[in-house]
Amino acid sequence: MSPNASASLKPVLFVLTSHGVKGSTGQPTGYYLGEVTHPLAELEAAGIAVEFASIQGGEPPVDGLEVEDALNARYWNDAGFRAAVRDTRALDAVDASRYSAIFFAGGHGAMWDFPVSDAVRRVTREIFEAGGAVAAVCHGPAALVNVTLSNGAYLVAGKRVSAFTDEEEAAVGLSDVVPFLLASTLRERGALHQPAPNWSRQVVVDGRLVTGQNPQSAGAVGAALRELLLTRTAV
């Protein structure tokens, strides 16, 4: 692998939810901070640039603000990171050709706005069909349940994937709050869901699709995406 492989890579686009309430409960939610910081650290350590977008643009709501986590604290106290997530680009204004990959962070908010976004479907399809990678962790794969390719097939059909499991949703008491069960819906779309025990690290790579099960898998998703991008770039 060329030591300068990352220099020729286009940036990775991180997409965050703009949805801030868990259904009718009134409980706050948003993107889960550790599902941004941990993969971000893996990519930045390899010199891979990252840019941020959200469904509505601007500053998306944050959840999981656990600053006892060293990476969360490092980024949350970094002025550059805070400026980047305070002023995200609206996804519908994104030019997909500028990116080598798209990554969807989780957080329960993703269950509401990712699946219904035309921009999610367009940008994901354009990046994937141009040879780029698609990655997501925890509830981030909610972005993929309605993405179809130009031939009409679901992107996830026939592909091995990982995502927040129905059992984990039950364990956090939100099975009847979320608009659908993520793992079950991915299976309905033809995905080959690969579950691990609750809160176990689980990452699945199938070609240019990288998915992880839960917050515990976030850093490993970033590492797998990094290796995929660098391996594809190396000559």
GIRA-V875221 format. One record per backbone hydrogen bond with DSSP energy under -0.5 kcal/mol. CO is the residue of the C=O (numbers start at 1). NH is the residue of the N-H. If there is no record, write none. Layout:
CO NH
CO NH
//
This chain:
2 5
4 7
4 8
5 8
6 9
11 100
11 101
12 14
12 51
13 103
14 53
15 105
16 55
20 29
21 23
22 25
27 22
30 109
31 33
31 63
32 35
33 36
33 37
34 38
36 40
37 41
38 42
39 43
40 44
41 45
42 46
43 46
43 48
44 47
47 49
49 12
51 14
52 89
53 16
54 91
58 60
58 88
61 31
63 33
64 66
65 67
66 69
68 70
69 73
70 74
71 75
72 76
73 77
75 78
77 79
78 82
79 83
80 84
81 85
82 86
83 87
85 60
88 58
89 54
90 93
91 94
94 96
95 98
96 99
98 11
100 133
101 13
102 135
103 15
103 105
104 137
106 32
107 110
108 111
109 112
109 113
110 114
110 115
114 117
116 118
117 121
118 122
119 123
120 124
121 125
122 126
123 127
124 128
125 129
126 130
127 132
128 131
133 102
134 210
135 104
136 212
137 140
138 164
139 142
140 143
141 144
142 145
144 147
146 148
147 155
149 152
153 149
154 157
156 159
159 192
161 194
164 183
165 169
166 170
167 171
168 172
169 174
170 173
174 177
174 178
180 182
181 185
182 186
183 187
184 188
185 189
186 191
187 190
190 158
191 193
192 161
193 195
197 200
202 213
204 206
204 211
206 209
208 134
208 210
209 206
210 136
211 204
212 138
214 217
215 218
217 221
218 222
219 223
220 224
221 225
222 226
223 227
224 228
225 229
226 230
227 231
228 232
229 233
230 234
//
